[in-house]
Amino acid sequence: MDTDNENIIDFGYECDLHFFHPKDTKNVIYEFIEQAKSKKLQKIRLVHGKGKSVKKKMAHKILEEHPDVKTFTDDSYNWGATIIVLKK
């Protein structure tokens, strides 16, 4: 992500990947998690869409490898989003 403060998005509990180019997915997810940690959020939601699930597969691979992710799972009936539980 851009380090210029004017271009930083302040994520809350949720991040919607639809607004980002696929090549930025890893950086966006890392920034989203970093912000969640700084806000002391333990459970967050990542929207990646249904479709062919290309972004979902990408996101899940990134989450599997992220050191701050405890678990993640589909958001109940909405498989177009993932619920992430962060380590304390």
C-alpha positions in Angstrom: 0.0 0.0 0.0 1.0 3.6 -0.5 2.8 5.1 2.5 1.5 8.5 1.7 -1.1 9.3 4.4 -3.5 10.7 1.9 -3.8 7.4 0.1 -4.2 5.1 3.2 -7.7 3.6 3.6 -8.9 3.3 7.2 -10.4 -0.1 7.3 -12.8 -0.9 10.1 -14.2 -4.4 10.9 -14.6 -5.2 7.1 -12.5 -4.9 3.9 -14.1 -5.4 0.5 -11.6 -6.6 -2.1 -13.9 -5.7 -5.0 -12.4 -2.1 -4.9 -8.9 -3.3 -5.4 -6.9 -4.7 -8.3 -6.0 -8.4 -7.9 -2.3 -7.6 -7.9 -2.8 -5.5 -4.7 -4.6 -8.2 -2.8 -1.8 -9.3 -0.6 -0.8 -5.7 0.4 -4.5 -4.8 1.0 -5.0 -7.9 3.3 -1.8 -7.2 5.2 -2.8 -3.6 5.7 -6.3 -4.6 6.8 -4.9 -7.0 9.4 -2.4 -4.6 10.6 -5.0 -1.9 11.2 -7.3 -4.5 12.9 -4.5 -5.4 15.2 -3.8 -1.8 16.1 -7.6 -1.3 16.8 -7.5 -4.5 19.0 -10.1 -6.2 16.8 -10.0 -9.9 17.1 -12.6 -10.9 14.5 -12.8 -9.2 11.1 -14.6 -9.8 7.8 -13.0 -10.0 4.3 -15.3 -9.7 1.3 -13.9 -11.3 -1.8 -16.9 -12.2 -3.9 -18.4 -15.4 -5.2 -18.0 -15.7 -8.9 -15.2 -18.0 -9.9 -13.6 -17.4 -6.5 -10.2 -16.3 -7.9 -9.9 -13.6 -5.2 -11.2 -16.0 -2.6 -8.5 -18.6 -3.4 -5.9 -15.9 -3.4 -7.1 -14.4 -0.1 -7.2 -17.8 1.6 -3.7 -18.6 0.5 -2.5 -15.3 2.0 -4.5 -15.9 5.2 -3.0 -19.4 5.6 0.5 -17.9 5.6 -0.2 -14.8 7.6 1.5 -15.0 11.1 -1.3 -13.1 12.8 -4.2 -15.2 11.6 -5.5 -17.8 14.1 -8.4 -19.1 11.9 -10.6 -18.2 9.0 -13.8 -19.6 7.6 -16.6 -18.7 5.2 -19.1 -16.2 6.6 -21.9 -18.7 7.4 -24.2 -18.8 4.4 -22.3 -16.1 2.5 -19.4 -17.8 0.9 -18.5 -14.5 -0.8 -16.9 -13.4 2.5 -14.5 -14.8 5.0 -14.5 -14.3 8.8 -10.9 -14.0 10.2 -10.0 -14.5 13.8 -6.7 -12.9 14.7 -4.2 -14.2 17.3 -4.1 -12.2 20.5 
